[in-house]
């Protein structure tokens, strides 16, 4: 505000003092002791009134801002009106001071009064424009905090309006004054014919350049800072940080850009959350497949390894223990299962009560799916021994299955269907009564890598329930 008053005072000095004399050596008639005292008194009174009004406008906003409290609707309106009310106060003080100077110098004649009036007009316009921009930049944190509550109903001046107004008040008016001085020299309306005009024109030109540059910098700052903040925040979003947001500074198009960015980030965060939940429910590979492909039912036939694991005695356990204890046990059980399956690049197709079905080779093909399934079975047996009151059976099979979406168009799931799935389930039931708790079909061991197949040994043949062909059974050589 001091800089704004300084520019305005410079215009007044230029117009009143330099244009109010008849030659370069004459003492300006308006530079008198009385006028100097009047101007000093007006300056002191204006500063006191401006300080009182500023305190009254800003202090209530500073209170809730310092306490980091959300503003009420009344507090929000008051905070958003600070800039305009502050500018109106300073402009009113400027006009009132100019009227006092006019009254004091009425006896100087019509030309002098006209010069004073033009000086007040030009100086007040530049002061009001720069004062508005400076106040807006200074109070930006408070305005941003007030905008958090809810967007205001009325629109703030946009970028184009700010640029045009700044140009008009800080550049066009001083340049117009230069043109008016040159024209008046020929028309001889206000300025005396013998008054030197070179120095006033140079000062006005300098003021036009300085005020125009200063105003343009302030307007550019009010635009570039928010845009830069949005750019930095967009970089954070590109790096995966969806917890970022930007402050909303006003209700112009800049403010709408900031609000739109915040809404966009909120939407992205919500979508990422839904996608994360989707991944957790159906698995990352299936979720990616569902997003990439068309919304249609269907699938493919693929050779996969199937691992089925089921708890033994879970019905009796659930009948004698509280439900929360049963849930905790199942969570511990499934945590071990999921960890082992993920480490061997398998996919948990579904949980069924106290059982889990894992698939290797679908929906994403992998090298040695049978070997990975067999290695998972051996690792699970070692890991599950740490759980008390838990017994289990594990069955592993290998062969062609249908892998795809099954259900209706409005509700479906990814699953695998085929004889290897049924065979693995039957092997699991049989494995519960075996010492090693693991049984694998011959085709799974035959399809596995040589290193993994060496860890398994044939244990006879059996016709599983519901199947016509006999299944050759394999167990790990280490049956502990």
N, C-alpha and C positions, 0 to 999 in steps of 0.2 A: 504493500500500500504506500510506503514511503516513496518507492520509485514511481508509482503512478501519480502521486501528488507532485513529485519533482518534475515530471514531464508536463503535467498540467500547468504548474507554476512557470515553467520555462516558456510555454506558449503565451501565458498572460504577460510575462515580462516583455516578450518579443513584441506583442501587439500593442500593449499600452505604452510602455516606456519609449520604445524606438520609433513608433509611429506617432507619438504625441509631441514631437518637436519639429522645428522648422529647418534645422541644419545639424550637422554632425557635432558641433561644438556647443550647442545650446543645452542648458540644464533642463531635463524634462520637467514640465510643470507639475506632473502628478507625483514626482518624487519629492514629497514634502514630509516634514516631521509628523504632521497630523496623519497623513495617509500611512506612513510607516507604522505609527503607533496603532492605528486602526487595524492594519493588516496583521500585526503581531497579536493584538487582542483577539481578532477573529480566528487566527490560527490556534491560539491557546484554547479558546472556547470550543472550536471544532474538534480538537484533539480530545478534550474532556468528554464532550457529547459522544464522539465516536467510540471512545473507550467504554463509556457506560453502556451504549447500545451493543457493542461487541460482546461485552461481558454478559449482558442480558440474553443475547441470542445464543452464544456459544456455551456458556456455563452449564445450562440444563443438559445439553447434549454430551458435554464432557463427563458429567456425573454418571449417566448410564453407560457411556462408552468405557470409562475407566473401570466400572464394576463388571464389564463384559456381560451386561444384561441385554436381552432383546428389547428393542424399543416398542412402546405402545403405538397405536396408530397416530395419536396426537404427537408423541415425541418424534415419530418418523416424519410427519409433515413439517414439524418445526425444524428438524435437522435439514431436510431437503430445501427449506425456504431460507436458510441462513445466508446463502450466497446472494440471492436476489434482494433480500431485506437489507443486508449489509451494503450492497451497492446503492440501493435506494437512499439509505441514510447518508452515505458520503456524497451522493449527487445532490441531495437536498441541502446539505451543509454548504456545498460548493455554490449552489444557486443563491442560497440565503446570504452567504458572504459577498457574492457578487452584487446583490441588490443593495447591501449596506454600502459597499464602495461606490455604487452608482449614486445613492442618496447623498453621500458625503461630497461628491464631486459634481452635483447638479449645476452648480454655478459656473462650471468650466465651459459650458456650451454644448450644443447638440452633437458636434463632431466628437468631442471627448466622450460623451455618454455613449455614443454609438460604438466607438472603439472599445470602451470597457465592456459593453454588452457582447460584442463579437469575441472579445478575449475570453469572457466567461463561457461562452458557447463552445469555442474551440477547445479550451483547456478542460472544461467539464466533460466533453465527449471523450477525449483521450483518456482522462483519469477514470471515467466510469468503465470504459472497455477494459483497460489494463487491470483496474481494481477487481473487476468481476473475474477475470482469468486467474489473477493471483490468489484471490480468496478461494476459488474453486479448487486450485491445485493444493493450497494449504490444508483445506478441510476434506480432502479426498478420503482419508481413512474413516472419518466420521460418516461421510456420505455413503461409503461402501458398507459400513456397519448398519446404517439405517436401511439400505436396500435389501439386506438379508431378510428382514421381516416379511416383506411382500413388495412386489413391483408397484411403483406409484402409478396413479391413474393418468396424470398429465405427462406429456412428453417433454424432455429437455431439448434445447437447441441441438440440432444435428451437426455433423462435421461441416457440411456445406454452409449452413447458416452461420456457424461460428467463424468460418473463414471470411465470408462476405461481410459480416458485421465488424470483424476485426479490421479488415481492409478499409471499410467505410469510415470507421471512427479513428483509426490510427494512421491511415495513409491518405485516404481520399479527402478528409476534412482539411489537414494541413496543406495538401496540394491545392485544394480549392481556395484556401486562404491566400496562397501565393498568386493564383490566377486572379483572385479578387483584388489584390493589391495592385497588380499590373494594370488591370482594367480601370480601377479607380484613379490611377495616376492620369489616365487620359480623360476620364469623365469628371474628375475633380469633385466627387460627391462628399467623401469623408476625409480622406488624407489631403493635407495641404500640398499644393503643387511643389513647394520648395522642400518638402520633407524627404530626406534620403531613405530609399527603400532597399538598397543593396544588402545591408546587414540583416534587416528583418527577413528578407527572402532567403538568405543563406541559413539563418537560424531555423526558419520554418522547414527548409529542405532537410537540414540535419535532423530536426525533430521527426519529420515524416519518415526518414530512413530508419532512425533509431526506434521510434515507436512501432513502425510497421514490422521491423525485424523482431523486436521484443514480443509484440503480440503474436506474430507468426510462430515464434519459438514456443510460446505458451500454448497456443492451439495445437501445434505439432506434438508437444509433450503430452497434452491431454488425449491425443489419439495414439501416439506411438507407444506410450507406456502400457496401456491396456492390451494393445495388439501384441506387444512383445511378451507380456505375461501369458496371453493365450498361446503364443507360439512355444514358449518354454513348457507350458502345461501340456500341449499336444505332444511334445517330445517325450514327456513322462508317460503319457498314455501309450505312445508307440513302444516304449520299453516295458509295458505291461503294468504300470502303476495306475490303477483306476481309483485310487484314494485321493487324487489331486482335484483341486477346484480353484477358481479365480474369483477375486472380489469384483462385485458389480458396482461401477462408479456412478452411473447415471442411467436415465431412461431413454437416452438417444439410441441411435443404431449401434454405437459402441457398447452401450449397456445391454442391448438386445443380443449382440454377439457374445458377450460374456455370459449372459443368462442361457443362451442357446448352447454354448460350450458346456456349461455345468449340467444342463439337462442331458446333453449327449453323453457325457461321462457317466452320469447316473444310469442312463439306459444301458451303456456298455457294461458297467459294473453289474447291473442286474442280469444282463444276458450271460456274462461270464459266470456269475453265481449259478444261474440255471444250468449252464453247460457243465460246470463242475459237479453239480448235483446229478445231472444226466450221466456224466462219466462214472460217478460213484455207483449209480443204480445199474447201469448196463455195461460198464467197462469203457475205457477210452477208445479202443479200436472199434467197437460197435457204434459208439457215439459218433466218431469221425465218419464211419461208413454211412450212418443214417443222415448226416449233414451233407455229405458229398453226393449221394445218389438221389434219384428221383423218389418221390413219395409213392412207392408202389410195393406190392408184395412180390416175393420171388427170392431166388438164391441160386446156388451152384452146388454141384456134386464134387466133393473133395475127399482125398484120403487124409484122415486125421487120426490122432491118438486121443483116446478118451480115458480120463481118470475119474473114478467115482469113489467117494469116501463117505462113510456113514458111521455115526456113533452107535455103539451097542449098549443096550440097557437104558437108553434115554427115557423110555416111557416110564419105567419104574422110578428112575431118578426124579422125573418131573412130578410124579405122584406123591413123593415123600419130601420134597423141598419147596420152599417158597418160589413163586414165579420169578422174583428178582434174582435169586441165586441161580436159577436155571438160565436166565438171560445172560448173566455174567459169565457162566460157564460156556455158553454157546459163543459169546463174543470172543472169549479167549481162544476157543477152538478154531473159529473161523479166521481170527487174526493170523494164527500160525499157518492155516491152509492157504489163505490169500497171499501171504508173504512168500511162501515156498513156490506157489504157482507162478507169481509174477517174476520171481528170480529166474525161473526156467522158461520164460516167454510164453506161458500158457494164458488161457482166458477162462475166468470163472463164468460159465454160462448161466448157472442159476444156483440159488440156495433153496433147498427143500426141507424145511423144518430143521432137522439135525444132520442133514446130508448136503453135499456139494458136488456139482458136476463141473469138471474142468476139461477144456478142449485145447489141443495143441495142433496148430496148422490152419486154424480158421478163427476169426475172419481174415487174419493176416497169415500168409504162408511163412513157415520157418524151416530152417535146416534141422533135420533129424527130429521130427515131432515125437516119434515113438521113444527115442532115447531120452528126450527131455521129460516125457511123462513118466518113464520108468525111474529116472533119477529123482523126480519129485516124490514118487511113492516111497523110495528108500529114505529120503530126507524127512518126509513127514513122519514116518515111523519113529525116527530118532527124536524128532522134536516133540511129538505128542506124548512121549513117555514121561515128560516133565509135568504133565497135567494129572492131578490126582482125580480119582473117581471117574476116569475116562477110559473107555475101551472102544475099539473101532475096527473097521474092516476097509480095505482098499482094493479096488479092482481096476485093472488096466487092460484096454483092448485097442485094436487098430484096424482101420478099414475105411471103405467109402461110406460117406454119409451125405445127406442133404443139409447144407448149411445156408440158412437164409431166414427171411421174415415169415412168420406164421401168425395168422389171426384174421381180423377184419380190417378194412381200410381205415377205420377210425380208431382201432386199437389193436396193436400187434406187438410181437417181440421177436428178437433174434434167437434162434435155437438151432440145434443139430438133431437130425432124425435119421436113424438107421440101426442096423443090427449091432454095430460095435457099441452103441450106447446101451442097448439092452444087455449085451454080453457083459459089459463092465459092471452094470448094476447087479447081475446075478453073481458075478465073481466076488463082489463086495460082500454079499450075504454069506457066501461060502467061506470067505476069508476070516470072518469073525470067529469061526471055530478052529482056525489054524493057529499054530504057534507063532508063525511069522507075521500074521495079520495082513499079508499082502499076497494077492494072486494076480498073475498076468497071463493073457492069452498068448499062444505061440506066435501068432502073426505080429504081435507087438514086439516080442523079442527078436523075431527074424528081421523086422524093419528097422530096428535100432542099430546104432553104430556098433562096430566090433568091440570097442572098449566097454560100452555099457552092457552089451549082450553077454560078455564074459562074466559079469557079476550075477547072472541068473542061471538057475538049474531046473531041468525038467522034473516035474513031480507027478506024473501020471495023466490019465484022461478021465473025463467025466461028461455026462450029458446034463447040461444045465436045464433048469425048469423052463419050459416054454420053447425049447430049441430042439431041432431034430438031430443036427450034427453034433458030434462029440467035440469037446473043447480040450485041447492039450494045455495043461496047467504048468506054469513056471513060478518059482519063488526065488527070492534072493538067496544066494549061497550062504550069506550070513543071516541066519534065521533068528538072531537074538532080538 
